[in-house]
């Protein structure tokens, strides 16, 4: 029960993708951030 209510106590650290960190160019980062921003926009008309 405690695991279900307090998942932060069961955090496992993984390093299998560490080699990917920092491999994007600044242009790629900006494009990715821009795309995410568009996807995270809430269309209030759709939710009425």
C-alpha positions in Angstrom: 0.0 0.0 0.0 2.8 2.4 0.9 4.3 1.8 -2.6 1.1 2.9 -4.3 0.7 6.1 -2.3 4.4 7.0 -2.1 6.1 6.0 -5.4 8.9 8.5 -4.9 10.4 6.1 -2.3 10.9 3.5 -5.0 12.8 5.6 -7.5 15.4 3.7 -9.4 18.2 5.5 -11.2 19.0 4.2 -14.7 22.0 5.1 -16.8 21.5 3.2 -20.0 20.7 6.3 -22.0 23.3 8.6 -20.5 25.3 8.7 -23.6 22.5 10.6 -25.4 22.6 13.5 -22.9 23.9 16.6 -24.5 24.0 15.3 -28.0 21.5 17.7 -29.6 22.6 20.8 -31.3 21.2 24.1 -30.1 19.0 24.2 -33.3 17.7 20.7 -32.6 16.9 21.7 -29.0 15.0 24.8 -30.1 13.0 22.8 -32.6 12.1 20.2 -30.0 11.1 22.8 -27.4 9.0 24.6 -30.0 7.2 21.4 -31.0 6.6 20.5 -27.3 5.2 24.0 -26.6 2.7 23.5 -29.5 1.6 20.1 -28.2 1.1 21.4 -24.7 -1.2 24.2 -25.7 -4.7 23.6 -24.5 -7.5 24.5 -27.0 -10.1 25.9 -24.6 -12.8 25.8 -27.4 -12.3 22.1 -27.7 -12.9 21.6 -23.9 -16.1 23.5 -23.6 
